[in-house]
Amino acid sequence: MKRLLTLLWFLAGCSFYFTCSPHQPYHADIIIYGGTSSAVSAAVQAVRMDHSVIIVCPDVHLGGLTAGGLGWTDGGNTSAIGGLAREFYGRVYEHYQNPEVWPWQDKNDYSNRGQGSKALNDEDKTGWVFEPHVAEAIFEDFINEYNIPVYRDEWLDRQSGVEKTEGRIGKMTMLSGKTFSGKIFIDATYEGDLMAAAGVSYHVGREANSVYGETWNGVQTGVLHHAHYFKSPVDPYIVSGDPSSGLLPRISDEPPGEYGSGDHRVQAYCYRMCLTDHPNNRVPFEKPEGYDPLQYELLLRVFDTGRRDYFQKFDPIPNRKTDTNNHGPFSTDNIGKNYDYPEASYEHRAEILKEHEIYQKGLMYFIANDERVPAEIQDEMKRWGLARDEFLDNGHWPHQIYVREARRMIGDYVMTEHDVLGTRKVPHPVGMGSYTLDSHNVQRYVKMDGYVQNEGDIGVKVPEPYQISYNSLTPKKEECQNLLVPVCVSCSHIAFGSIRMEPVFMILGQSAATAAVLAIEAECAVQDVEYDVLKEKLLIDKQRLASKSFFELTE
């Protein structure tokens, strides 16, 4: 706001020399809202197809989660990843061939493993595990190589900032007053803010299994996957055995809902921390402002059951660092504290993010310093700290929280578990996914027997790579004819649990931009793009649209 006032003052003072409006619209053929990996992929594809493009984003750093700590790629079957996404992972591989980029570790000492494929794969020259700053630099290289204009720290006016005429977005206005007009718009945000402001239908929360005839959607009480649940009885009350003493923090006092029913709840978020155990690059965990050890009392009771598997998701990335993810029944996932986030105002979202940050920083400090933590756990945690050479302008803390899901569009075609599990034919494929049907926990509640339990964690293996429909990227035609949505795609909660992987977002970003260009050239709605033409162009650009395309496109 201060920058805006300064700009207005300057222009007013110079009105004798300037007659144009300070908010004269910026224009390009394609306007992309968001700074995610999907946004960058879409922008590069647009330029490669000789069309103008502008990225407008609330982000300062580009790349979303890929550059925000998620360096242990959820690749699934990597043979299904093609196009610009595969080019990105090729650049990761090339980066780590330089001995000078290994200041904290000898390259030969790095454990070359990761997600069913070699982390740095010499066979196909791809790198699937990387440091956050490396990913961000690659995205910035793409931007610079293709001279893509990026307007950062620009926030959509979600109340009145989208102007539509006859079913088409004409322009969008930011809180700064800047306006951007284009022929096609792409919403590449994790939240779907442009989509929602444009009046497109969407859903937040879990659908009931009955809505789409699914099994793994809706409330999943009694279903226990992975290791993210309480394996032994744990008392939920402040005074053990005394319900009148009240529940410990971070346990809901609401009933979980009937199995298979829909609800408003959203799977848990966390920050994917980049930690290191190298003494010269380690920043010890500090006590955050607002720290309250009572918030972690439940974890002590987990340790009291004898559980010690706390460090299994300190996944190793190069240079003695980690991509640290949630593991166990009480970990970095801040269960139940994000339900408002998808629809919240910017101010309320900031409050939610701050609460997540304090919780997670406090958790690390608690484990490393509270004398009640078992010695073997505490001694191990003291070896770790934030990586000094990551996230330099944010106290070495990730700048992007893991928004595992927010809004999901409801288009003419809704991807469901039936598509992901291969039990129905997918129309008009424009990319592939292969990751497990994966949802993190959604709530923590008290069971009928009086003990605490988590609910919502799902992990169902996908039999083979599956196709993703172009029709899941387009809104209903009567709602908007020039918008594409490659992140908050039209799908059910549990289908999104597989689709929501960063490589897939890059794939769908590229495919969305390809369709955008074809819609511009044909002067048609995005829903009317001729699929055979789209498919031909995607295959030329090495997108993988079916399992056999892996063999067709491998040189």
FIFITI-934812 format. One record per residue: residue in three letters; y, x, z of N, C-alpha, C, O in turn. Coordinates in steps of 0.05 Angstrom, whole numbers, plus 5000, padded with zeros to 4 digits. Example, Ala and Ser with C-alpha at 12.3 -4.5 7.8 and 13.67 -1.06 7.14 Angstrom:
ALA488652645156491052465156493452645156493452855169;SER495552575142497952735143500152585157502352685161;
//
This chain:
MET497650175000500050005000502550175000504550114987;LYS502550395015504850575016505350694988507650714980;ARG503150764974503550874947504750664929506450724912;LEU503950414932504950194915507950154920509450124901;LEU508850154945511650114952513350344941515550304931;THR512250584942513750824932514050794902516250854891;LEU511950714888512150674859514150464852515650504833;LEU514150234866516050024860518950114864520750044848;TRP519350264886522050364891523050544869525350534860;PHE521250724860521950914839522650764813524650834800;LEU520950574806521450424781524050264782525450244762;ALA524550144805526949994808529450164805531450094792;GLY529250404816531550584815532050694787534150784781;CYS529950694771530150804744530250584723529750634699;SER530950344731530850114712532850154689532450034667;PHE534850314693536750364671535350504647536050474624;TYR533350664654531950824634529350694624528450744602;PHE528150524641525550404634525850104633526949974651;THR524849984613524949694610522149564612521949324613;CYS519949734613517349614615516649544643517749644662;SER514749354647513849264673512249484686510749624673;PRO512549514713510849714727507949644727506149804733;HIS507349384719504549294719503649234691502049044686;GLN504649384672503749344644500749384643499849584653;PRO499249204631496349224632495249474618496249574598;TYR493249584631491649794618489449644601488449444610;HIS488849754578487049614560484849804550485450034543;ALA482449704547480249844533478349634523478449404532;ASP476649714505474649524495472949424517472249184519;ILE472049604535470249544557471549634583472249864586;ILE471649454602472649514629470349494648468949294650;ILE469849714663467649734682468849734710470549904716;TYR467949554727468849544754466649664772464449554773;GLY467249874786465250004803465050304796465550384773;GLY464250464816463950744812461150844816460751084822;THR459150674814456350734819455250904796456550954776;SER452750994800451351134778451050954754451151054731;SER450750694758450650504736453250504720453250484695;ALA455450514734458050504721458450754703459450724681;VAL457750984713458151224698456351224673457251294651;SER453851134676452051114653453150924632453050984608;ALA454150704641455350504622457650614608457950574583;ALA459450764622461750874609461051084588462251084566;VAL459151254595458351464576457151334551457751424528;GLN455551134554454351004531456450874513456250884489;ALA458450744525460550624510462050824492462550774469;VAL462651054504464051264489462251374467463151424444;ARG459751414473457851514452457651314429456951404407;MET458151064434458150864412460950814401461450614387;ASP462751004407465451014395467150774402468650664386;HIS466950684427468750474437470150574462469150734478;SER472550474466474150554489473150414514472150194514;VAL473450554537472450454562474250564585475350784583;ILE474450404606475850484630474050414654473050194655;ILE473850604673472550544698474750494719476550654722;VAL474450264732476350194754474550154779472649994778;CYS475250294800473350274823474850304850476750454851;PRO473750174870474850224897473950494908475050584928;ASP472050624895471050874904472951104897474451094878;VAL472851314913474051564907472051754894472651904875;HIS469651754905467451914895465651744877464951524883;LEU464951864854463251724835460251774840459551984852;GLY458651584832455751624834454351454854451851444855;GLY455851304871454551124890452651274908453151494918;LEU450251154913448251264931447051514920446251694935;THR446951544893445751784882447352034890446152244895;ALA449952004892451652224902452352194931453852354942;GLY451251984944451951924972449751974992449851865014;GLY447852144985445752225004442952154995441052265006;LEU442651974976439951904967439052114946439152054922;GLY438252344956437352554938434452564934433452724918;TRP432952404949430052384947429452144930428951924940;THR429552184904429651954885427251764887424951854888;ASP427851514889425851304889425151254860425851044848;GLY423651444848423151434819420751264811420651174788;GLY418851214830416451074822414951234801414551474804;ASN414151104779412951234757415151334738416351174724;THR415651594740418051704726417751694695419751734681;SER415351644685415051614656416551374645417051354621;ALA417251184663418650944655421750984653423150804646;ILE422651214661425551274662426251434637425251644632;GLY428151314621428951444597432051444594433451394614;GLY432951504570435751484564437551664581436751894588;LEU439951564587441851724603440851784631441551994642;ALA439251614642438151664669436451914668436752094685;ARG434751944648433052174646434752424640434152644649;GLU436852384625438752604619439952704645440352954649;PHE440752524663441852604689439852774704440552994714;TYR437352684706435352844721434653104706433653294719;GLY435053114680434753364666436953564674436453804676;ARG439353464678441553634686441053734715441853964722;VAL439853574732439153664759437253904757437654104770;TYR435253884740433354104736434754354727434354574738;GLU436454324707437854564697439654694718439754934720;HIS440854534735442554644756440954824774441955044781;TYR438654744782437154894802435555134790434155264804;GLN435955184764434755424752436555664757435655894752;ASN438955624766440855844771440455944799440755794818;PRO439756204802439256314829441756294847441456284872;GLU444156274836446556274852446956014867448656004885;VAL445455804860445855544873443955504897443655284907;TRP442655724905440855714928441855894950440556094957;PRO444155834962445256004983443855995009443956195025;TRP442355775015441155745041438155765041436855745062;GLN437055805018434155805015433355944989434655904969;ASP431156094990430056204966428755984950427255824961;LYS429255974924428155754908425155744910423955524910;ASN423855974912420955974913419855864940417455804942;ASP421655844960420755744986421055444988420055315007;TYR422355324968422755034969420054894962418754954943;SER419354704979416854554974417254364950418754174952;ASN415954424928416454284903414754034901412754024887;ARG415653824916414153574916416253354917418553394925;GLY415353104910417152884913416352634898416052654873;GLN415952424911415552154900413552144877414152034856;GLY411152264882409152244861409552424838407952424819;SER411652584838412152774816413453024828414553014850;LYS413253244814414453484824417453444827418753324810;ALA418553554849421453524853422953654830424853534819;LEU422253894823423354044801421054094781419454274785;ASN420853924761418553914744418854094720420354034702;ASP417454314720417654514698416454404672417054494651;GLU414654204675413254104651415253944633415353994609;ASP416753764645418553604629421453664635423253524626;LYS421953874652424653964658426353744669428553694659;THR425353614690426953414704426953494734425053614744;GLY429053414747429353464776429853204790431853064785;TRP428053124808428152864821429052884850429252674864;VAL429653124860430553164887432953354886432753564874;PHE435153284900437553434896439553394920439153204935;GLU441453564921443553544942445753354932446153324908;PRO447053214951449153024943451353134926452153014906;HIS452353374933454553484918453753554889455453564871;VAL451253614885450253684858450353434841451153434818;ALA449353204852449452954837452352874830452852804807;GLU454152894849456852814844458052994822459552894805;ALA457453254823458553434802457553364775459053384755;ILE455053284773453953204747455352954736455952934713;PHE455752754754457152514745460052584736460952484716;GLU461352764751464052844743464052994716465952974701;ASP461953144712461653284686461553084663462753124642;PHE459952874667459852664647462552554641463352514618;ILE464052494662466752374659468552564644470052474626;ASN468452814651470253014638469453064609471153094591;GLU466853084604465853134577466652914557467252974534;TYR466752674566467252444549470152334553470752124542;ASN471752484568474552404572474852104580476451964568;ILE473252024599473251754608475451704629475451834650;PRO477351524624479351464645478051334669476551144666;VAL478751424692477751314717480051254736481651434742;TYR480351014744482350934764480950884790479550684794;ARG481451064809479951064834481650934856484050904854;ASP480250854877481650724900483150484891485350424901;GLU482050334873483250094862481349854870479049854862;TRP482449664884480949444896481649184883483949104882;LEU479549054872480048794859481248594878480448564901;ASP483248454868484248214882482247994879482047864858;ARG480547964900478247774898479147484899477447304893;GLN481547434908482447154910483547044884482946814876;SER485247204871486547104847486847314825488547294808;GLY485147524826485447744808483947734782484147914766;VAL482347514778480847494753481947264737481947034746;GLU482947324713484147114695482147054673481347224658;LYS481246804672479346714652480646504634482146334643;THR479946514609480846314589478446244572477246414559;GLU477845994571475645894554473046044559471646124540;GLY472446094584469946214591469746514588467546624590;ARG472046644584472046934581474147054599476346954603;ILE473447284611475347424628477347564609476647704591;GLY479947514615481947644599482947904612483248104599;LYS483347884638484248124652483548104682482947884691;MET483548324695483148324724485448484737486348684726;THR486248394760488548514774487548624801486048504815;MET488648864806487949004831489948934853492148834848;LEU489248994878491148964900493549134897495749074908;SER493349354882495649524877497549404857499849494855;GLY496749194843498349074823497649154795498449024775;LYS496049364791495149444765493349224753491749104767;THR493649184727491948994713490449144690491449324678;PHE488049044685486349164665485248944647483948754657;SER485648974621484648774602482648904583482849144578;GLY480748744574478648854556477248624542477748394547;LYS475548704524473948504509471448434524470548204524;ILE470248634537467848584553468248724581469448934582;PHE467348584602467448694629464648744639462848594633;ILE464348954654461749024667462249044697463849214706;ASP460848894713460948914742458649104750456249024750;ALA459349354757457349554765457549614795456749834804;THR458649434811458749474840456149394853454649234842;TYR455749494877453449404893453849124905451948984911;GLU456349044907456948784920457248554901456948324909;GLY457748604875458148394856460848244859460948004855;ASP462948394866465548264872466848154847467947934848;LEU466648294825467848184800466347934791467547734783;MET463747954792462047724784462747484801463147264789;ALA463047514827463647284844466447174839466846934837;ALA468347354835471147274830471347134803473246974799;ALA469547194785469647064759468246784759468046654738;GLY467246704782466046434784463246424775462246204767;VAL461846644774459046654766457246584790457746664812;SER455146434785453246354806451746594817451046784802;TYR451246594843449746804855448446704881448946484890;HIS446746874892445346814917445647044937445647274928;VAL445746984962445747184983443547105003443346875011;GLY441847295010439647245029437047215014436747274991;ARG435047115029432347085018431846795009432346615024;GLU430746764985429946504977427346434990425746604997;ALA426846174994424146085004422146154982422746154958;ASN419646204991417546264971417246034951416446074928;SER417845784960417445554943419445544920418845404900;VAL421645684921423645664900422645774874422945644853;TYR421346004875420346134850417246164851416146314834;GLY415946034869413046054871412146334878410146434867;GLU413546464896412946734904411346744930411046544944;THR410446984936408847034961410447214980410247175005;TRP411947404970413147614987416147574992417447745004;ASN417247344983420047284989420047125015418047075027;GLY422447055024422646885048421947035074421247275073;VAL422046895096421347005122418447095122416646955112;GLN417847335132415247455131414147515159412947725164;THR414447325178413347365204410347405203408947265189;GLY409447595219406547655220405647855199403347945200;VAL407347925179406748115158407848385167410248415170;LEU406048585170406848845179406049065159403749095154;HIS408049195148407649395128408649665138410249685157;HIS407749875125408750145130408450215160406450145172;ALA410450345171410350415200412850315214413550405236;HIS414250125202416950045211416749805230418549625229;TYR414849795247414549575266413549685293412649915295;PHE413749515313412849595340409849565341408749345342;LYS408449795341405549795341404349725368402049625370;SER405849775389404949715417406849525429409149515421;PRO405949365449407849175462410249315475409949515489;VAL412549225469415049335479416749105491417248905477;ASP417549135516419048915529421948915519423149125516;PRO423048675513425648665501427948625521430248615513;TYR427348595547429348515566430648755581429348965585;ILE433148725589434548945602432949035627432649275631;VAL432048845642430148905664427448815654426948575650;SER425649005651423048945639421648715654421548715679;GLY420748515639419348295650421048075661420047875671;ASP423748105659425647905671427347795649429547905643;PRO426647565637428247445616431047375625432947375609;SER431447325651434047255661436047485660438447435662;SER435047725657436847955656438147985628440048145625;GLY437147835609438347845582436848045564435448225573;LEU437348015538436048185519437448455517439948475520;LEU435948665511437148925504438848895478438348715463;PRO440749075474442349065449440549085425438449205426;ARG441448965403440148985377437548835375435748895359;ILE437348625392435148435390436348155387437948085404;SER435548005367436647735363435447545383433147555391;ASP437147355392436247135409435646885393435146675405;GLU435646905366435046675349432146685341430946895339;PRO430946455336428246445325428246555297430146535283;PRO426046685289425946825264425846645239426446725217;GLY425046395243424646215221421746195214420146365221;GLU421045985199418345935191417446125169419046195151;TYR414946205169413946385149414446265121413846035116;GLY415546425103416046345075418546195071419246135048;SER420046125092422545985089424846165080424746405085;GLY426846045068429246205060431146235083431046075103;ASP432946435081434946465102437346615090437346695067;HIS439446655107441846785098441747085103443647225096;ARG439647185114439547455124439147655101437947595080;VAL440147905106440148115086438648355098439048425121;GLN437048495082435548725092437448935101439748965091;ALA436549095121438349285135439449505117438149595098;TYR441849585124443249815111443050055130442450035154;CYS443450285118443850535134445250735116445550695092;TYR446150955128447251185114444951375109443451435128;ARG444651475085442651685079443951955085445152075068;MET443452045110444752285119443552535106441152545101;CYS445252725100444352985091444553175114446653265122;LEU442253255125442053425149441053695140439853735119;THR441453895158440354165153439554285179440554225201;ASP437554475178436854625201437554915198436655085214;HIS439254985178440155255175442555305194444555165192;PRO442255495212444355535233447155575222449155495234;ASN447355705199449955775188451255545172453555565164;ASN449655335168450755105153450554845169451154625159;ARG449754865194449254635210451654565228452854735241;VAL452454305227454554195245453154025266451953815259;PRO453154105291451653955312452653665314454953605309;PHE450853495322451553205325453553175347453153275370;GLU455753035342457852985362457652705372456652525359;LYS458652665396458752395408460952235394463252315395;PRO460252015381462251865367463951695387463051635409;GLU466351635378468051455394466651185396465751075376;GLY466551075420465250825425462250855431460850655431;TYR461351095435458551145441457650995466458951005486;ASP455250865464454150715486451150765487449750655470;PRO450150915506447250985506445450735509443150745502;LEU446550515520444950275523443950175496441950035494;GLN445450235475444750135448442050245439440750135421;TYR441150465452438650595443436450585464434450725462;GLU436850405484434850375505432050295493429950375503;LEU432150135473429650035460428050265449425650265450;LEU429450475439428050705428426550855450424350955445;LEU427750875473426351005496423750855502421750985508;ARG423750595500421350445506419250485484416850475489;VAL420150535459418250615438416950875445414550915442;PHE418651075453417551335461415651305484413651445486;ASP416151125502414451085526411650985518409751025533;THR411450865494408750785485407151015474404850985467;GLY408351245473407051485462407651545433406551735422;ARG409251395421409851435392411651675388413651715403;ARG410951845369412452095364412952155335413552385327;ASP412751955317412952005288415851975278416351845258;TYR417752085293420552025287421552175263423552085250;PHE420452395255421652575235420252565208420652735191;GLN418752355203417152345179418852275154417952325132;LYS421252185157422952135134425452325134427552245125;PHE425052565144426952775140426052915114425053145115;ASP426352785092425252875067426753125057429153125056;PRO425253345050426653595043427853595015426453534996;ILE430353665014431653714988432454014988432354145009;PRO433354124966433954414965435854504985437554354996;ASN435654764991437454905009437254825038439154805053;ARG434754775047434054705074435654465084436654465107;LYS435854265067437154015074435253785072432953815063;THR436153555081434553315079436053085066438453075066;ASP434552895056435352625053433952475075431552415073;THR435452405096434252285120434451975117436551865115;ASN432051855118431951565115430751435141429751585158;ASN430751175142429651035164426651075167425251085146;HIS425651095191422751105196422151005224423451075243;GLY420150825225419350725251420750465258422350355242;PRO420150355282421250095290424150095298425549895297;PHE425150335306427950355315429050625304428350835315;SER430650605283431450845270434250805258435950675270;THR434750925235437450915224438250645212440550585209;ASP436250475205436850215195438150045218437050025240;ASN440549935212442049785232441449495228442949335217;ILE439149415238437949145232439648925244440348925267;GLY440348735226441748495235444848515236446148315243;LYS445948745230448848785233450348765206452748825205;ASN448948685185450248685159450248415145450848395121;TYR449548205159449247945146451847855133451747725112;ASP454047915145456647825134457547995111459347905095;TYR456448225107457648425089458048325060460248365050;PRO456048205048456448135019458847965014460248004994;GLU459447775031461747585026464247655042466247525039;ALA464047865058466247925077468748025062468648135040;SER471047985074473548095064473348405065471648515079;TYR475148535051475248825053475548925081474349115090;GLU477248785096477848865124475248835141474649015157;HIS473848615138471448575154469248765145467748865162;ARG469048815119467149015110467649285123465749425131;ALA470149365125470849625137469949625166468949835176;GLU470149405180469249385208466149415209465149545227;ILE464749285191461849305190461049585184459149685197;LEU462349715166461649995159462150175183460550355189;LYS464350135197464950295221462850255242461950455255;GLU461950015246459849955266457250105259455950215276;HIS456650105233454250245224454550545229452650675237;GLU456850645223457350935227457051015256455751215262;ILE458350865274458150925302455250905312454351075327;TYR453950695304451150665312449450905304447951015320;GLN449650985278447951195268448651465279446951625286;LYS451251525281452151775294451251785323450351985333;GLY451551555336450851545364447851575368446951695388;LEU446251475349443351505351442551805349440951895365;MET443851945331443152235329443952385354442552555364;TYR446352315364447352455389445452385412444852555429;PHE444652135414442952045436440352205436439452305457;ILE439052225413436452355412436752655419434952765432;ALA438952775410439253055414440253125442440053355450;ASN441252925457442652995482441752835507441952935529;ASP440752595504440052435527437552555540435452585527;GLU437752615566435552745580433052585582430952685589;ARG433252315577430852145578429152165554426852065554;VAL430152275532428552305507426352505512426952715523;PRO423952455503421752655506422552925495423852945474;ALA421753135510422653405503421853485475423453615461;GLU419453415466418653505440420253375418420753495397;ILE421253125422422952995404425753125405426953185384;GLN426753155429429453265432429753545422431753615409;ASP427753715427427853985418427954005388429354165376;GLU426353825375426453825346429053725335430153845316;MET430253515348432753415338435053615341436853625325;LYS434953775361437053975366437154185344439154325340;ARG434954215329434954405307436654305283437454465267;TRP437154045283438453915260441453855265442253835288;GLY442853835243445653745244446553675217445053705197;LEU449053575214450153505188450553765172451153975183;ALA450253735145450553975128453554025124455053855114;ARG454354265131457254335131458354335102460754275099;ASP456754385082457754405055457454135039457554145015;GLU456953915053456853655040458953465051459753485074;PHE459953285034461853085042464253205057464853135079;LEU465453395044467553565057469953405066471253485085;ASP470653195052473053045059472452805078474152635082;ASN469952795088469252565105467652655130465852515139;GLY468452895140467052995164464153035160462553025179;HIS463353105135460553155128458752905130456252925131;TRP460052685131458552425133458552295106460652305092;PRO456352165097456352035071458551835067459351695085;HIS459651835043461951655037460951385027462551205023;GLN458351355023457251095013454951005030453051155034;ILE455150765042452950655056450850555037451550485014;TYR448350535045446250435028446350125029445150005047;VAL447650005010447749715006445149644992445049634967;ARG443049585007440449534995440349274980438849244961;GLU442049084987442448844971444948704982445548735006;ALA446248564965448548404973448348134957446547984963;ARG450148094939449847854922447847914900447448144892;ARG446547704890444847724866445447494848445447264856;MET446147564823446947354804444647154799442247224801;ILE445346914793443446714783444146654754445946494749;GLY442746774736443146734708441146544696439746404710;ASP441046534669439146364656436246454661434346294661;TYR435846724665433246824671433446974698435147144702;VAL431646904716431547024743428947194745426747084743;MET429247454748426947624752425747564779427247544799;THR423147534781421747484806419447674809418947844792;GLU417947634831415647804835413547774813411947954809;HIS413547544799411647504777412147704754410247794742;ASP414747764749415447964729414648244738413448394723;VAL415348304763414848564774411848624776411048854771;LEU410348434783407448464787405848424761403448444760;GLY407248354739406048344713404448094707402548104691;THR405047874721403547624717404847434697403747224692;ARG407147514687408347354665409847544646410647754654;LYS410147454622411447614601414447604604415647394608;VAL415747844603418647864606419947844579419248004561;PRO421847664576423247654550425447864547426747934566;HIS425747964523427948134516428348374535430448404547;PRO426348554538426648774556428748984547428949044524;VAL430249084567432249284561431949524580433749704581;GLY429849534595429349764613426849704629425649494626;MET426049894645423549864661424049954690425750124696;GLY422449834707422249914735419349974742417549904727;SER418950094765416150154772415850174802413550224812;TYR417950154818417750204846416449974860416349744850;THR415350024883414149824901415949594906418449634907;LEU414849354909416449124920417149204948415449204966;ASP419649274953420449414977422849274990425049274979;SER422449175014424649075030424549205057422449215069;HIS426849295067426949395094427149155113427448925104;ASN426949205139426948995158429548835157431648935150;VAL429348575163431548395161432448305188434848245192;GLN430648285207431448195234429548315255427348405249;ARG430548315280428948405303429048175324431248105332;TYR426748075332426747825347424647845370423148045371;VAL424547645386422547635408420347435400420847205393;LYS417947535401415647375393414947175415416047185437;MET413146995409412246795428410946915453411046795474;ASP409847155450408547285473410547445490409747565510;GLY413047435483415147555499415747845492417347975506;TYR414547955472415048235464416748235438416948035424;VAL418048465433419848495410418248565385416248705386;GLN419348475362418148555336420248545315422248395317;ASN419848705294421548695270420248515249417848465249;GLU421948425231420948245209422448295184424848355184;GLY421048285162422248315135421448555120421948565096;ASP420148745133419348995119416948935101414848845110;ILE417248985075415148925055414749165038416649305030;GLY412249225032411649435013409149364997406849415006;VAL409449254974407249164957407249324931409149324916;LYS405049464926404949644903405049494877403849274874;VAL406549604858406849494831404549614815404349864814;PRO402949454801400649564787401349764765399849954760;GLU403549724751404449904729407349844724408449644733;PRO408650024709411549974702411849704689410249624672;TYR414049574696414549304686417249294671418949474675;GLN417549094655420049064639422148904653421448724670;ILE424648964647426948814659428348674636429148804616;SER428848424639429948264617432948294614434448314634;TYR433848304589436648304583437948054595440248054603;ASN436447834595437547574604438147574634439447394644;SER437147784648437847804677440447954681441347974704;LEU441548064660444148204662446448024654448848094658;THR445947794642448047614632448247364649446247244657;PRO450747284655451047024669450346794651449746824627;LYS450246554663449946314646452346294627454646354635;LYS451846224603453946234583456246054590458546114584;GLU455745834603457845644610459645754632461845654637;GLU458745964646460246084668461946314659464246344668;CYS460846484641462446714631461046834607458646884608;GLN462646884586461446974561461847274555460847384536;ASN463447414572464047694566463747864591465248054595;LEU461747804607461147964631458248034631456447874625;LEU457748294639455048384642454748504671456648624681;VAL452348464683452048534711449448704714447248584717;PRO449548974712447149134713446249224740444149354742;VAL447649154762446849224789446048974804443748954813;CYS447848784808447148534822445848344803446848124798;VAL443648424792442348284770441248014779440947964803;SER440547844760439447584765436547614773434847654756;CYS435947594799433247634808432947524837434947474850;SER430447494845429947404873430247644892430347874883;HIS430347584917430547794938428347994935428848234935;ILE425847914932423648104933423448244906422548474906;ALA424148124884424148264859426248484859425848704849;PHE428548424871430648624874429748854891430749084888;GLY427848804909426749024925425549244909425349474919;SER424649184885423649394867425849484847426049724841;ILE427349294837429349354816431549534827432849684812;ARG432149514853434649624865434549934868435850034886;MET433150074851433050364853435150494834435750384813;GLU436150714843438350844829437650914800439350864782;PRO435351014793434751064765434850804748435750814725;VAL433950584760434050334745436850244741437550134720;PHE438650284761441450214757442650374734444350264719;MET441950624732442950784709441950674683443450644663;ILE439350614682438150494658439550244650440250204627;LEU439950064669441149804662444149824656445149674640;GLY445450024667448250074660448450154631450250054617;GLN446750334622446750424594446150184576447450154555;SER444150024583443449804566445649594565446049474544;ALA446949554588449149354588451449444570452549284555;ALA452049704570454249804553453449784524455149724507;THR450949834518450049804490450349514481451349464459;ALA449649324497449949044490452848974488453648814471;ALA454549084505457349024504458549114478460148954466;VAL457849344468458949444443457949254420459549184402;LEU455449184421454349014400455748734400456148614379;ALA456348634424457748374426460548394414461548214401;ILE461848624420464548664409464448674378466048554364;GLU462548834368462448864339461548614324462448564302;ALA459948444338459148194326461047964332460747744322;GLU463048014349464947814358463447574370464047344362;CYS461647624387460047414399459947434429460647644440;ALA458947234442458547244471456247434477454447474461;VAL456247544501454147734509451447594508449347724504;GLN451447334513448847184513447747154484445347094481;ASP449447204464448647164436448047424421447747414397;VAL448047644435447447904422444647884410442747794424;GLU444347964385441747954372439848164385440348404384;TYR437748064396436048244412434748464395434548694404;ASP433848404371432548604355434348844349433549074348;VAL436948784345438948994341439349154366439449404365;LEU439449024389439749154414437349334420437649564428;LYS434949224416432549384421432449634404431749854413;GLU433149604378433049834360434950054370434250294370;LYS437349984379439250184388438350314414438550554417;LEU437150154432436250264457433950464453433950674466;LEU432150404434430050594429431050854415430051064421;ILE433050824398434251064386435451234408435251484406;ASP436551114428437751264450435851324473436651404495;LYS433251304467431051394484430751234510429651334530;GLN431650984510430850804531427950744528426850734506;ARG426650694551423750634550423350344557423950254580;LEU422450194538422349904541419449794545419149554551;ALA417549964541414749884545413150134551414050354545;SER410850114563409350344571408750524547408850774550;LYS408250414524407550584501409950734491409650934477;SER412450654498414750794488414951074500416251244488;PHE413551114522413451384534412251584514413251804511;PHE410151494500408851674481410351684455410451884441;GLU411551454448413051454423415551634423416351744403;LEU416751644447419351784449419152074459421052224458;THR416852154469416452424478416252614454414552574437;GLU417952814454417852994431415753214436415453384419;
//
